[in-house]
């Protein structure tokens, strides 16, 4: 006979364990700490094919975070989400919900140098005059250098790597440019938990106006892993 009671409770327990670890996430390592950022769903963003992190995408992202009580104005926010470009690691800089680019003059500037594998696509935008440069670094890696400018309180800027599930790891170097100053705890790393967005950790630019961190994408365990584990708890014949 089969020990069906043991089998049922084993499968329930193992299913519970897998469900607790089933989220896709990135691990952030910086001088200010290590943080795990779970992915949320923001499909509809990054839907173009011309490397543009569009203003309306930034507006939607800012509004979504604001609705969960996260301040984005005056912040450099980093977030992992499922978008039209796959699992995307995005940076939203000085996010505002009511963007008004008419007549705006950039008074905030941020330099971004981001490195990852060649397998993914970059997205960036800022006000007129922002600059971007892409480099094939060899060894299956790519580098984007960007100088992003925006009008504080009127417009935003953004940078993203799309589909980091294939790139999986990379680095960011940030630096304040043109004498721009950011307040304490201006860098925030945002995770998705309990059906809402929340700040997992914060950081600061150094006295030289710089900040560096790395990211590592960790995919959720697949269904095959669950089946394999459940197989170990399969029916046993009583001796």
Secondary structure, DSSP 4 states (H G I P E B T S, - for coil): -B-HHHHHHHHHHHHHHHHHT---EEEEEETTEEEEEE-EE-TTSS--SSS---HHHHHHHHHHHHHTT---TT-EEEEEEEETTEEEEEEEES--SS---TT----EEEEEEEEEETTSEEEEE-STT-EEEEEEEETTEEEEEEEEEE-TTT--EEEEEE-HHHH-EEEEEEEE-TT----TT-EEEEEEETTEEEEEEEE---TTSEEEEEEEEEPPPPHHHHHHHHHHT---B--
